[in-house]
């Protein structure tokens, strides 16, 4: 797995490439915590290049969302998940807590629109 991170418009963005598994989820967590320490107001995970995620990876995402909420950092959302990854997200009902969008612009709109309303609905 490889990870690239940036801050754009006060929002942290992490691009995850490859497989997010028990062996690699600590890299995602460390990168996210580094961004949280920089006073971000939300975190977006870019899954456009994510090929596989296991239960530990899903758990890491849920844990990140919880940390962001506790620290008043706006929570977590995802964009670009493949149909199979999105299906796993739905099976464990993570989509009810962490929205998944098709496009990056919709993920940014999740945080930037004052009413938190967006033109593009979460992926279904």
Secondary structure as UniProt FT lines:
FT   STRAND          2..8
FT   TURN            9..10
FT   STRAND          11..20
FT   TURN            22..24
FT   HELIX           25..36
FT   TURN            37..39
FT   STRAND          43..53
FT   HELIX           55..70
FT   TURN            71..72
FT   STRAND          76..79
FT   HELIX           83..91
FT   TURN            92..93
FT   HELIX           94..96
FT   STRAND          100..101
FT   HELIX           104..112
FT   TURN            114..115
//
